[in-house]
Amino acid sequence: MTKLQFQRHRRLRANATMRSMVKETYLHKEDLIYPIFVIEGENIKNEVQSMPGVFQFSLDNLEAEVDEVVALGIPAVILFGLPAEKDAVGTGAFHDHGIVQEATRLIKTRHPELLVIADTCLCEFTDHGHCGLIEGDQILNDPSLDVLARTAISQAKAGADIIAPSNMMDGFVTAIRAGLDEAGFEHIPIMSYAVKYASSYYGPFRDAADGAPQFGDRKSYQMDPANRLEAFREAESDIEEGADFLIVKPALSYLDIIRDMKNNYPLPLVAYNVSGEYAMIKAAAINGWIEEKKVVLETLLGMKRAGSDLIITYHAKDVARWLEEK
């Protein structure tokens, strides 16, 4: 046995202190962005059936939720809106007193230090559930850009700190950047859903945001899960058009794409830990099949290790508590 030659890798794993000293990747509260669903009406706090622990909040119940987010040290929220009425052009998305705009004003008045990110899309506000305007069964690209720019401007006027367009229309970043700049919001950054796949992991979100398409699907504008090189083309276009952050969505099945983006582009990179990923962990935890805390922390750490700088996650409040315990 004295002639065996091999590396002693276990020397650096000998005890907790040693492992801590050589740890390569960290998850911090400052990495977290918490999604919040806001709904028109009063005295509403509806739990999303497919997303235990996630709720739709009317404005009168939003204050307590935001107070908790701030107390936990989470630095940012991203808002999704559910209007009382929908129409073909998604008027509620760009109305000055739309639900996202009013929620933004409330949050910035109560907690001006909390970053408010406004999701900029039409699917929650259109009666057909698509992310752009339609003609027959066709989703129109260029006419949708004007509405999206108008939505972004209204969100910025309401006090949004960051605009996060998720619609996947070609040219959406350049249209929104031009609209914001012309309206005097040159300082507002764009967190682009640059790499967004047509994923089956979005199912629970459609329950939460009431945004399922009423016909067809979104495969003509969201990306094919089979494609890797397409992600480079999408990201490069958005960077050229003025994006300040890049989002990869979903995260868990696309860690290779997150690493590709990190290796090739200098912008801050955001992983979206989507509703289906959240729901799977929650369901397994409720049934006692996994240890929720350990699995969630390992999952998000994997997203950080893959290259993400920030993570949009429905686990954010729990994670903030768990990190504080450490």
N, C-alpha and C positions, 0 to 999 in steps of 0.2 A: 504493500500500500504506500510505502514511502516514495515510490517513483511516480505516483499519480500527479499530474499537473492540471490544475484548473483554477478558475478565479473564485475568490471568496466574496461573492456579492452579498451574502447574508451579514457581513460585518456592519454594513450600513443600515441594517434592519433590526439590530439587536434589541432595542428598547424604544419606548415612545419618544424619549428625548432625542435619541439619535435620528429616528425617522422624521421628527419635526425639523431637525437641523438641515436635512438634505431634501426636504420637500420641494418639489419643482412648481407646483400649481396651487393657487389659492383661490378660494371663493370668499368674497366680501359682500357685506350688505350694500356697499356702494355700486356693486355690479348689477343690482336688481332693478327691474322696472315692473310695476304691478298693474295688470289690466283691471279696469273697472267698467262695468256696464251701467249706464245711466238711462233711466226710462221716464217718460213724461207721465205725470199723475201725482198723487199724494199718498203718503203712508204706505209706500210699496217697498218691500224687501223680499223679493221672490228668490228662493234658492233654485238654481238650475238643476233639474233632475239628473242630468247626465254628468254634472260637475259638482259633486258634494263639496260644500264649503264656499262655493262661488254664488254670488247673488246679483240680481238686478236691483238697483237703488233709485228711488225717486229722490229729488233734490233735498227734501226734508229729512231723509235718512242718510244722505251722502255725507253730511258733516261728521257724524260719529265714525264712519268708515275712514275718512281722510284723516281725522285726528289720530286714529290708531296707526295708520300708515306712517305718519310723521313721527309719532312716539316710538315706533320701532326702528326708525333711522333709515327707512327706505327713501331714496332720493327722488324718485320719479314715478309717475303714473301715466298710463296711456288710456285714453277715454274712447269708448264705443257707445254709440247712442241708439236708443229705440224710440222713435217718434210715435205720437198718437195717431198720426195719419201719414199715409204714403201715397206717392203719385208716380207717374211715368218718368219724371225727370229728377226725382229725389230732392224736392224743394226743401225738405227739412234739413238736408245736409248743409245748405249754404244760407239758410235763414238766419238773420242776425240774432234772433231769439230762439234758435233751435236748441235742442236738448244738450248737445255737446258744448255749444257756446255758453249756455246758461250755467252748466256745470263747471266750465272753465272759470267763469267769473266768480262763482261761489268759492272755488278752491283757491284762486289767487288772492281773493279778499281775505280769506281765513288763514291761509298758509302761503304767503308770497314766495317763500323759499323753496317750496315743493315744485319741482319741474313738472309741467303739464305737457304731455305729448298728445296731439290730436290725430287720431286715425282719420285719414282723408280718403274716403271711398263713398260709393253711392249705394252699395248693396243693401244696407240696413234701411235705406230711405226710399228705395224704389219699390213700386208695387209688383214688379216683375222679378226683383231679387238679384239682378245682375249689376256688375260694377261699373257699367257705362250705360249710355243711352242706347235704345234699341229701335230697330225698324224691322217689323215682322219678327223673324227669328234670328236676325243679325245684330250683333253687338257692334255699335258704331264707334270707331276709334277717335277720329279727329273732332267730331262734335262734342264728344265726352270731355275733351281736354279743357274746353272753356268752362264747363260746369265744375270740374275738379279744381281749376285755378280759382274760381269764384268761391268754392268751399274753403280752400286753404286761406284765402284772404279774410273771410269771415271768421275763421278760427283764430287767425293771428290778431284780428281786431279785438276779439274777446279776451285775449291775453295768453294764448297758447305759446309756450316757449319753443316748441319743436313741432314741425309739421311732418307727419308720417304717412305718405301716400301708399296705399296698398292695392290699388286697382289694377295694376299691370297693363294699362293701356300703353302703347308705344308713344314715347315723347312726353309722358306725364311729368317727369322731373323738369324738363326744360319749360313746359307750359306753366307749371306751378312756380318755378324760380322767377320766370319773367313776370308773372302776376304779382308775386310778393314784392319784387323789386319796384315795379311800377307803383304799387300801393304804399311804398315807403317802409317795407319790412325787409330791407336788405340784410338786417342782422339776424333774421329768423332762420335757423338751419333746417335742412330737409333730411329726415331719417328715412331713406328710401327702402321700401320692400323690393330691393333690387332682384333678389333671387327667391321667387315664390313659386312653389310647385303646386300643381293640381293634385292635392293630396287627399287621401281618404281619412287622414288624421284630423280633419277639420269638423267632423260631424257634430260633436258636442257644442262647438262654437256657434253653429247655426241654430241650436236650441237657445243658447244664451243671447244671441243678437237678433234672432228672428230674421235671418237673412238668407235662407235657402232660396236658390233660383226656382222660379215657377215653371220654367221650361228648360230643357237641355241641361248643359253643365258649363263649367268655366274653362274647359280645356282649350278653347280657341284663344285664350289670353293668359292663363296661368301655364307654367312650364310642365313638360313631360317628365315624370319621375325617372325615366330611363336616361335622361340627358345630363351629361356632365359639362361638356364643352360649351353648351348653350349658356351656362351660368357665367362664363367669362364674358361672352358677348353682352349679356344683360347688364352685368356689373360695369363693364367698360363704358357702355352707353350712358348709364346713370352718372358715372363719375364725370364724363365729358359734359353732361348737361347741368352739373352743379350740385350733385348729392354731397352731403356732409357726413353721413353715416350710411352703411350698407347693412341690410337685414337679410339673413338667410332663414327661410321658413318652409317647412318645419325644421326642427333641429336634430332630433334623435336619430332619424334614418338618413340624415344628410350631413353627418360629421365630416365625411370626406370633402364635401363642398365647402364647409366652414374652413377647413384647413387650406383648401385651394384658394379661397378668397383671402385668407390671412397671409398666405405666402406670396401673393401677387399684388395686393393693393394696400396702400398705406392708411386708408380711412378706418376710423373706429368701426368694429364689426359687432353686430348684434345678432344673437341667436334667439329665435322665437320658439320657446318650449310650449307647443301648441296644446289645444284643448284635449285632443285624443290622447296625447302623451300623459297629460295630467289625469285624465279619467281612468286610464289603464292602471296607473299606480294607485289611485284612490280605491278603485274596485278591488284590487288585490289586497290592499291594506285592510279594507273593511272586512274582507273575508278571512283575515289572519294569515294570508299566504306569504306575505313579505313584511319586513320591518320598514315602515314608511319613512321614518327619518333617515335611516341609513341609505335606502334606495334613492330617495330624492337627492340627498347630498352627493351621492356617487354619480347620479345622472347629470346634475348641473356641473359638477366638477369635470366630467367628461366633455361637456360643451366648452368649458373654459380651456381645458387641455387641448381641444381641437383647434382653438384659436379665437374664440369669441371674447370680446372685451366686456360686453354687457349681455344680460339675459332677460328677455321678457318672459315672465313665468307667473302662473296662477298660484304657485307654491311660495311666492315671495314673502308673505307674512310669516308663515311657518318657518321658512329658512332664516329669516331675520331673528326670530326667537331662538332657534337652534344655535345659530352662530354666537348669539349673546351668551348662551349657556357655556360655550367653550371658553 
